[in-house]
Amino acid sequence: MKEFVVSQQVKTEKELEALKKFLLVNQLPAENIKLENSLLLTYYNADDVLVGSGGLEFYGDKALLRSLAVSPELRSQQHGKQIVEDLLQHARMAGIKEVYLLTETAFSFSKIRIH
């Protein structure tokens, strides 16, 4: 099993463009993703290849979980769950009270608790 080696927060337009390409390859929307009022995390393997992502869009004390993706070769290994846990930890530290998820495919993530 390959594992994530490092995660980093997307802070530059160049990093954002790399994330958008990753999302499109993984058949997720990328056109409206932005740095403002967001926390975007990317995950890399030992070869410095982008293999996972997730983000939060902030709306006051609420957030939308979005852009959760894992490379096909790493799926079904609990990496998506780890990304969500990382994002929820950031949400707690930011004082977020509720996190929402809109999805048509990730049914196992339909119930998210932030406590």
C-alpha positions in Angstrom: 0.0 0.0 0.0 1.3 3.4 -1.0 0.8 6.1 1.6 0.6 9.9 1.5 4.0 11.3 2.5 3.1 14.9 2.9 0.2 17.2 2.8 0.3 20.9 2.1 -2.0 23.8 2.0 -2.6 25.3 -1.4 -1.4 28.9 -1.2 -0.4 30.0 -4.7 -2.1 30.3 -8.0 0.4 27.8 -9.4 -0.5 25.2 -6.7 -4.2 26.0 -7.4 -3.8 25.2 -11.1 -2.1 21.9 -10.2 -5.0 21.1 -8.0 -7.6 22.0 -10.7 -5.9 19.6 -13.1 -5.9 16.8 -10.5 -9.6 17.3 -9.9 -10.4 17.3 -13.6 -8.5 14.1 -14.1 -10.5 12.6 -11.2 -13.8 13.8 -12.8 -14.6 16.5 -10.2 -15.6 20.1 -10.9 -12.7 22.6 -10.7 -13.9 25.7 -12.4 -15.2 27.5 -9.3 -12.5 26.5 -6.8 -10.7 29.5 -5.4 -8.2 30.4 -2.7 -10.3 33.1 -1.0 -12.4 31.9 2.0 -11.1 28.3 1.5 -8.7 25.8 2.9 -7.4 23.5 0.2 -5.1 20.6 1.0 -3.1 18.5 -1.4 -1.4 15.2 -0.6 1.8 13.9 -2.3 3.5 10.5 -2.4 7.2 9.8 -2.0 7.8 10.6 -5.7 6.3 14.1 -5.2 3.2 13.2 -7.3 -0.2 14.7 -6.3 -2.3 11.8 -5.2 -5.0 13.3 -3.0 -6.9 16.5 -2.2 -9.7 18.0 -0.2 -11.0 21.4 0.7 -13.3 23.5 2.8 -15.1 26.6 1.6 -16.0 28.9 4.6 -19.3 30.7 5.1 -19.2 32.3 8.5 -19.2 29.4 11.1 -20.2 26.9 8.4 -18.2 25.2 5.7 -18.7 23.1 2.6 -16.5 20.1 2.2 -15.4 19.9 -1.4 -12.8 18.6 -3.9 -12.2 15.3 -2.1 -10.2 13.1 -4.5 -7.8 10.2 -4.3 -5.8 8.8 -7.2 -7.4 5.6 -8.5 -4.5 3.4 -7.5 -4.8 4.5 -3.9 -8.6 4.2 -3.5 -10.3 1.8 -1.1 -7.4 2.2 1.4 -9.0 4.7 3.7 -7.1 7.7 2.3 -10.4 9.7 1.7 -11.4 9.1 5.3 -8.0 10.5 6.4 -8.4 13.6 4.2 -11.8 14.2 5.7 -10.5 13.8 9.3 -7.7 16.3 8.5 -10.2 18.8 7.1 -12.5 18.4 10.1 -9.6 19.0 12.4 -8.8 22.3 10.6 -12.5 23.2 10.8 -12.6 22.6 14.5 -9.5 24.8 15.0 -11.2 27.5 12.9 -14.3 27.5 15.0 -16.6 26.0 12.3 -19.8 24.7 13.8 -21.2 22.7 10.8 -19.7 21.1 7.7 -21.8 20.3 4.7 -21.2 17.9 1.9 -23.0 17.7 -1.5 -22.3 14.5 -3.3 -23.7 12.1 -5.8 -21.1 9.4 -5.4 -19.4 9.4 -2.0 -22.3 7.9 0.0 -20.0 6.7 2.9 -19.3 10.4 3.6 -22.9 11.5 3.8 -22.9 11.7 7.6 -20.1 13.9 8.9 -19.7 14.8 12.5 -17.5 17.7 13.5 -17.5 17.1 17.3 
